[in-house]
Amino acid sequence: MKIEHMAWQVEDPAAAAAWYVEHLRFEIRRGRGDAAVPFFFLADQSGAVMIEIYRNPAAPVPDYRAMDPLVLHLALVSDDVAADRERLLNAGAIAVSHETTPAGDEVAMLRDPWGFPIQLCRRAEPMLGTRP
């Protein structure tokens, strides 16, 4: 088996999808902002993994801002963590942390404009495939 997507509930799926497309270079593969349950499937640059963001009124939107990012976050490979971090901060992301681990991995934790945690990673030794 392989991962197709991971999904999370957001307050405004259309706005979040637009931000992820513009600033994380994701691509909308399927979506409807006007559906009873608005949803967007967004593929990363590899085209092999997607996220889904949606708003189902049957369930509450979690308070991502109140969650510790260690509980849940989206981790993305970055060739230049500092530059990507700065670019995303200028686009409305919120800084949480930026460090180099004892293993030599550079990681930055941010929150998207709606509070969902995003981690940027430059691994000393890549864990999957090759760098983008």
C-alpha angles and dihedrals in degrees: 000000000000134000116267099176148332118221137204136178118246134180096237113022095179094054093044092048091051091050093049091049094048100039107025095036093236120155126225107237097174134355150136123202091184097054123112084251104032112214143168129195109206123193122209121230091274090061088218101093132045139189124209123212118189145153116228111179089208090076135040122252106249118242095247092175089062094048121092106244088231088070095058134356143146111240120205130187113242129185091201111027095179094052094044090047092052092046092051093046088054088051094056104275118139122232119237106162144333123197148142113239124223087257089060097254115143110216133174125189119207137161123232115237089274095052101259110142119245122185123201113206135192105179121206085220113025112237098201132031117311133316116277 
